Amino acid sequence: MSEAEQSFGITLEQVSDYEFRVRFDGTAIPDLITDETSPLGGDAGPNPTHLIATAVANCLAASLLFALRKYKNSPGTIGARAKLSMARNEHGRLRVTHIGVDLQLADKAEVLAHLDRALAQFEDFCIATQSVRQGIKVDVSVHDGEGKLLPLPEAG
């Protein structure tokens, strides 16, 4: 890994059924419970698809705040609403097809210095949104209870 690259890890542990405890390795961040929605899961926490929408909306709101502060603004509270759409692909599997995010500033546009510049660049600061837009390579391996690596078919 080059000096410019960064990485972090998480650890998942099944609690019961589709409920998992997520630990953010090497941090003091409290554990997070995730779960699938009913009837499959028990709604004990957000599911992975909820977390995708959360990541994109949160990243955009934080990036807008960063861009506004870069130009010496002290904006009021920023809010965000996200709507994620899913549809079945050619194999009948649900996939995320669209995420719409609406950001809400507390301030009138006229009181924010260099708002045009901030709006022109804030999305570029957003790691999650830009990564989702480009697609992310994901490598997967599966080990059995004895640590043996199991063969996986080619992803399709």
Backbone bond lengths (Angstrom), bond angles and torsions (degrees), N, CA, C in turn:
res aa  C-N    CA-C-N  psi(-1)  N-CA   C-N-CA  omega(-1)  CA-C   N-CA-C  phi
1 M - - - 1.447 - - 1.527 108.08 -
2 S 1.309 117.27 130.54 1.459 121.23 -179.04 1.519 109.99 -73.94
3 E 1.333 115.25 166.54 1.458 121.35 -179.82 1.526 111.76 -60.23
4 A 1.323 117.44 -31.37 1.466 121.49 -178.80 1.525 112.66 -77.36
5 E 1.317 117.93 -20.42 1.454 121.05 -178.42 1.518 110.91 -80.58
6 Q 1.309 115.97 147.70 1.458 122.82 176.58 1.515 108.54 -128.17
7 S 1.305 116.34 155.58 1.452 119.36 175.31 1.523 109.29 -147.98
8 F 1.319 115.76 161.48 1.454 121.93 173.46 1.507 107.09 -151.49
9 G 1.305 116.64 166.64 1.450 120.15 -179.02 1.512 112.17 -132.61
10 I 1.305 114.77 157.01 1.462 122.55 172.57 1.522 107.15 -130.37
11 T 1.319 115.82 156.69 1.454 121.21 175.97 1.524 108.10 -127.20
12 L 1.320 116.35 129.58 1.462 122.10 176.68 1.512 109.33 -106.50
13 E 1.336 115.09 140.24 1.458 121.23 175.81 1.521 107.90 -135.08
14 Q 1.321 116.07 125.67 1.457 119.81 -179.91 1.518 109.66 -66.54
15 V 1.335 116.38 129.18 1.458 122.69 176.55 1.524 108.33 -90.80
16 S 1.332 116.42 -54.18 1.462 122.86 174.94 1.516 107.74 -167.74
17 D 1.308 115.74 149.46 1.455 121.69 -178.81 1.534 110.99 41.88
18 Y 1.349 117.03 -118.23 1.467 120.74 -177.57 1.522 112.70 -98.81
19 E 1.316 116.41 10.69 1.470 121.94 179.14 1.534 109.35 -89.12
20 F 1.339 115.43 130.65 1.459 121.67 -179.47 1.525 110.52 -129.24
21 R 1.318 116.06 147.60 1.462 122.97 171.70 1.532 106.45 -98.10
22 V 1.319 115.72 127.69 1.458 121.29 179.08 1.525 108.00 -105.52
23 R 1.319 115.80 125.83 1.465 121.46 174.78 1.524 107.65 -109.87
24 F 1.311 115.29 136.84 1.460 121.64 179.52 1.525 107.18 -97.61
25 D 1.332 115.68 96.14 1.455 123.26 -170.60 1.525 112.71 -53.23
26 G 1.337 114.69 134.32 1.455 121.08 174.26 1.515 115.08 72.08
27 T 1.342 117.38 18.03 1.464 120.62 -179.68 1.534 109.55 -130.52
28 A 1.314 115.53 170.07 1.460 121.74 175.05 1.523 110.98 -96.90
29 I 1.337 117.26 9.50 1.465 121.35 179.91 1.527 108.59 -64.42
30 P 1.346 117.19 130.64 1.471 119.27 178.49 1.528 111.42 -61.09
31 D 1.314 115.64 151.81 1.462 121.31 176.63 1.523 110.17 -59.66
32 L 1.305 115.91 154.36 1.460 123.40 178.71 1.519 107.74 -122.54
33 I 1.316 116.72 137.34 1.466 121.48 174.95 1.521 108.09 -98.54
34 T 1.314 116.16 129.25 1.460 121.69 173.96 1.530 107.96 -117.14
35 D 1.310 115.15 156.30 1.462 119.69 -179.55 1.519 107.96 -161.80
36 E 1.278 116.86 156.86 1.455 121.24 173.28 1.526 108.66 -81.23
37 T 1.312 115.20 156.81 1.460 119.92 177.94 1.524 109.54 -73.09
38 S 1.329 115.23 157.48 1.462 118.88 177.48 1.532 108.81 -70.69
39 P 1.278 120.29 150.76 1.455 126.59 12.48 1.531 114.00 -88.21
40 L 1.335 118.57 -8.01 1.471 120.57 -179.12 1.521 110.91 -67.94
41 G 1.317 116.37 -50.16 1.458 121.78 -179.72 1.513 110.79 -109.63
42 G 1.327 115.44 -166.19 1.456 120.41 -176.54 1.516 114.43 -113.45
43 D 1.337 118.20 10.59 1.470 122.09 178.52 1.530 112.44 60.02
44 A 1.325 118.62 32.06 1.470 121.59 -178.65 1.530 112.39 -77.04
45 G 1.321 117.11 -12.61 1.466 121.63 179.64 1.509 109.03 -171.50
46 P 1.331 116.12 179.58 1.461 118.94 179.90 1.524 110.72 -66.08
47 N 1.343 115.60 150.27 1.461 118.74 174.84 1.536 108.33 -93.11
48 P 1.318 118.99 170.07 1.465 120.97 -177.52 1.528 114.31 -55.93
49 T 1.318 117.56 -35.78 1.461 119.91 179.65 1.528 110.72 -68.70
50 H 1.336 117.11 -38.95 1.467 120.37 173.85 1.531 109.96 -59.30
51 L 1.321 115.75 -39.03 1.466 119.47 -178.32 1.529 112.02 -68.84
52 I 1.331 117.71 -31.50 1.467 120.11 175.18 1.526 109.88 -62.93
53 A 1.339 116.58 -48.45 1.468 120.38 178.60 1.521 110.75 -62.36
54 T 1.324 116.92 -41.06 1.467 121.52 178.43 1.519 111.11 -62.05
55 A 1.323 116.49 -45.00 1.464 120.50 -178.91 1.524 111.58 -61.21
56 V 1.310 117.07 -44.67 1.464 121.00 -178.71 1.530 110.62 -66.66
57 A 1.327 117.66 -48.12 1.470 120.65 -178.41 1.522 111.63 -65.36
58 N 1.325 116.93 -44.61 1.462 121.19 -179.53 1.518 110.59 -63.36
59 C 1.320 116.39 -43.54 1.457 120.79 -179.94 1.527 111.22 -63.06
60 L 1.312 117.29 -42.63 1.464 120.12 179.01 1.520 111.63 -64.70
61 A 1.335 117.76 -42.15 1.464 120.98 179.02 1.528 110.70 -64.09
62 A 1.327 116.56 -44.43 1.466 119.99 179.08 1.528 111.15 -66.12
63 S 1.324 117.05 -37.62 1.463 120.94 178.93 1.523 111.66 -66.92
64 L 1.335 116.77 -38.37 1.456 120.16 176.27 1.526 110.13 -65.19
65 L 1.318 117.40 -42.98 1.465 121.25 176.51 1.526 110.34 -58.86
66 F 1.327 117.20 -46.39 1.463 121.78 178.54 1.525 111.29 -58.48
67 A 1.330 116.39 -47.04 1.467 120.48 -178.46 1.528 110.92 -64.02
68 L 1.320 117.79 -40.46 1.462 120.51 178.82 1.528 111.04 -65.98
69 R 1.318 117.15 -42.72 1.466 120.65 179.36 1.526 111.92 -67.73
70 K 1.317 116.26 -30.18 1.465 120.92 177.59 1.533 110.52 -56.90
71 Y 1.328 116.26 -31.60 1.465 121.50 179.14 1.532 111.40 -99.91
72 K 1.344 115.54 27.80 1.469 123.34 172.89 1.528 114.09 65.51
73 N 1.314 117.67 23.54 1.452 121.43 173.66 1.529 109.31 -83.17
74 S 1.308 115.83 154.05 1.464 122.97 171.54 1.526 107.19 -123.02
75 P 1.329 115.65 73.51 1.467 118.58 -173.68 1.523 112.35 -67.44
76 G 1.335 114.28 154.20 1.459 120.22 172.45 1.518 109.29 -71.35
77 T 1.290 115.42 -168.54 1.461 121.94 -177.21 1.530 111.66 -60.92
78 I 1.317 115.43 134.97 1.463 122.07 176.35 1.530 108.06 -104.85
79 G 1.301 116.27 134.41 1.460 121.03 177.19 1.517 110.35 -118.88
80 A 1.303 115.68 162.02 1.469 120.27 178.61 1.524 109.15 -146.40
81 R 1.317 115.02 143.49 1.460 122.62 172.32 1.523 106.37 -126.70
82 A 1.299 115.66 136.02 1.463 119.85 179.05 1.522 109.24 -125.84
83 K 1.316 115.00 143.66 1.463 121.01 174.12 1.521 106.76 -129.13
84 L 1.303 115.00 121.95 1.454 122.02 -178.68 1.519 108.22 -106.29
85 S 1.326 116.99 133.07 1.466 122.29 177.89 1.516 109.27 -111.77
86 M 1.325 115.05 144.77 1.458 120.86 177.39 1.521 108.89 -130.33
87 A 1.320 114.91 152.96 1.463 121.89 174.74 1.519 107.73 -148.54
88 R 1.300 114.90 162.28 1.467 119.10 178.50 1.518 110.23 -82.96
89 N 1.331 115.15 139.64 1.465 120.13 177.76 1.531 109.72 -84.84
90 E 1.320 116.88 -173.03 1.465 121.54 -176.77 1.528 112.96 -63.65
91 H 1.346 117.09 -15.92 1.463 121.57 178.30 1.522 111.87 -100.71
92 G 1.338 116.05 7.17 1.457 120.41 178.82 1.521 114.52 80.55
93 R 1.321 117.78 11.50 1.461 122.17 -178.67 1.527 110.36 -95.93
94 L 1.339 116.07 136.22 1.461 119.83 177.74 1.527 110.52 -68.24
95 R 1.318 115.84 135.51 1.466 122.29 177.39 1.520 108.36 -138.73
96 V 1.327 115.87 150.47 1.459 121.26 174.32 1.519 107.38 -69.75
97 T 1.323 116.18 126.84 1.462 120.76 -179.60 1.518 113.06 -110.97
98 H 1.334 116.37 -20.50 1.465 118.79 -177.29 1.522 109.67 -164.44
99 I 1.320 115.73 143.14 1.461 121.55 170.60 1.522 106.34 -128.59
100 G 1.303 116.84 119.70 1.459 122.17 175.57 1.519 108.73 -105.30
101 V 1.315 116.87 128.94 1.467 121.29 -179.34 1.519 108.76 -122.88
102 D 1.326 115.99 129.94 1.455 122.58 175.57 1.520 107.79 -114.41
103 L 1.339 116.47 116.08 1.459 121.87 178.43 1.516 109.08 -96.43
104 Q 1.325 116.26 139.72 1.461 121.26 -178.00 1.523 109.99 -122.90
105 L 1.330 115.60 118.83 1.464 121.31 174.55 1.520 109.13 -86.59
106 A 1.329 117.07 148.78 1.461 121.50 175.54 1.523 111.01 -83.68
107 D 1.331 116.72 -22.66 1.459 122.39 -174.32 1.519 112.14 -95.71
108 K 1.328 115.60 153.32 1.459 120.71 170.60 1.522 107.79 -70.53
109 A 1.317 115.78 145.99 1.467 121.07 -177.88 1.523 111.86 -55.48
110 E 1.341 117.18 -37.87 1.471 121.09 -174.43 1.526 113.71 -63.69
111 V 1.319 118.77 -22.94 1.467 120.23 -176.87 1.524 112.95 -90.63
112 L 1.308 117.43 -4.42 1.470 120.92 -178.45 1.531 110.02 -99.48
113 A 1.326 115.16 118.52 1.464 121.35 -178.70 1.526 110.35 -68.91
114 H 1.310 115.80 136.36 1.469 123.35 176.08 1.531 112.38 54.21
115 L 1.315 116.67 37.02 1.467 121.13 -179.45 1.523 110.66 -58.06
116 D 1.322 117.72 -38.35 1.461 120.13 -179.95 1.522 111.41 -59.91
117 R 1.322 117.28 -40.56 1.476 120.99 178.38 1.519 110.96 -68.06
118 A 1.320 116.24 -43.42 1.468 119.94 179.26 1.528 110.68 -60.66
119 L 1.337 116.10 -44.43 1.468 120.36 -179.83 1.528 111.80 -66.96
120 A 1.326 116.97 -29.92 1.461 120.76 -179.23 1.524 112.28 -72.86
121 Q 1.324 117.74 -21.20 1.460 118.36 -172.63 1.528 115.83 -123.46
122 F 1.335 119.48 -12.27 1.463 119.00 -171.22 1.524 113.45 -61.41
123 E 1.327 118.64 -35.87 1.463 119.68 -178.33 1.527 111.73 -64.39
124 D 1.313 116.44 -28.85 1.457 120.38 -179.36 1.529 112.09 -69.28
125 F 1.347 117.63 -22.43 1.470 121.74 177.99 1.522 111.62 -79.51
126 C 1.316 117.98 -13.68 1.462 122.38 -170.16 1.531 111.52 -85.48
127 I 1.306 116.39 102.01 1.461 122.37 -177.76 1.522 111.56 -60.04
128 A 1.329 117.53 -49.71 1.466 120.80 -175.62 1.521 111.60 -63.08
129 T 1.332 117.15 -49.21 1.463 120.38 -176.96 1.516 111.45 -63.60
130 Q 1.311 116.79 -46.99 1.465 119.57 -178.17 1.529 111.28 -66.11
131 S 1.326 117.48 -34.30 1.467 120.64 177.70 1.520 111.22 -68.32
132 V 1.328 117.19 -44.23 1.469 120.91 178.81 1.526 109.63 -62.75
133 R 1.330 116.53 -41.50 1.465 119.93 -179.80 1.527 112.05 -61.60
134 Q 1.301 117.48 -34.65 1.462 120.93 -176.90 1.517 113.03 -87.38
135 G 1.291 116.60 -20.62 1.458 120.56 -174.19 1.520 108.27 91.91
136 I 1.290 116.13 148.12 1.454 122.06 -175.99 1.517 108.41 -126.13
137 K 1.320 116.39 129.21 1.454 120.38 175.15 1.522 108.10 -71.75
138 V 1.296 117.34 131.31 1.456 122.72 179.14 1.521 108.40 -126.34
139 D 1.325 116.37 121.25 1.459 121.37 174.52 1.525 107.89 -100.39
140 V 1.322 117.21 139.20 1.458 121.47 -176.73 1.520 109.97 -128.19
141 S 1.334 115.71 136.03 1.461 120.64 171.14 1.522 107.70 -133.72
142 V 1.328 116.72 152.46 1.457 122.73 179.01 1.521 107.82 -130.39
143 H 1.349 115.43 130.46 1.463 121.91 176.95 1.519 108.67 -116.80
144 D 1.338 117.29 145.26 1.460 119.83 177.40 1.528 110.22 -83.52
145 G 1.341 116.38 -175.00 1.458 122.05 -177.37 1.511 114.61 -63.12
146 E 1.328 117.74 -17.77 1.461 121.73 177.64 1.525 111.75 -99.16
147 G 1.315 116.70 4.11 1.461 120.41 179.25 1.510 114.14 89.06
148 K 1.331 118.02 3.80 1.457 122.04 -179.35 1.530 109.94 -73.72
149 L 1.334 115.73 130.80 1.455 121.70 177.37 1.515 108.91 -72.75
150 L 1.331 116.04 125.09 1.460 121.28 -179.28 1.508 109.90 -93.96
151 P 1.337 117.03 139.66 1.462 119.80 178.78 1.524 111.22 -71.88
152 L 1.312 115.99 138.23 1.461 121.82 178.07 1.522 108.53 -115.12
153 P 1.332 117.07 141.74 1.474 118.84 174.23 1.526 109.64 -67.52
154 E 1.292 115.84 160.19 1.467 121.20 176.43 1.519 109.05 -58.64
155 A 1.353 116.31 135.98 1.467 120.46 177.61 1.516 109.11 -69.36
156 G 1.327 115.60 144.08 1.458 118.23 -177.67 1.456 114.95 -137.53
